[in-house]
Amino acid sequence: MTKLPRHNGWTIERVVPLLGGSVVLTSLALSRAHSPRWLGLTGFAGANLALYGTVGWCPMSLLLGRLGVPRLADESTE
């Protein structure tokens, strides 16, 4: 049986998709319960995830960097 890889802490590369997925699921639930206008938030989160995937940064990754969350590349140099 192969073991699953374990992570060594929270990095920007792990937090951004986690937060993006949480925003998408929350906005989908809000759109079902309250108003379809909440789907705009889903589109915004999807656009930011696409931006992060293509160029390597998004507004949330910049904010997390300012808050001191390390990047994966920073951990490998230690």
Buried (B, 14 or more C-beta within 10 A) or exposed (E): EEEEEEEEEEBBBEBBEEBBEEBBEBBBEBBEEEEEEBBEBBEBBBEBBEBBEEEEBBEBBEEBBEEEBBBEEEEEEE
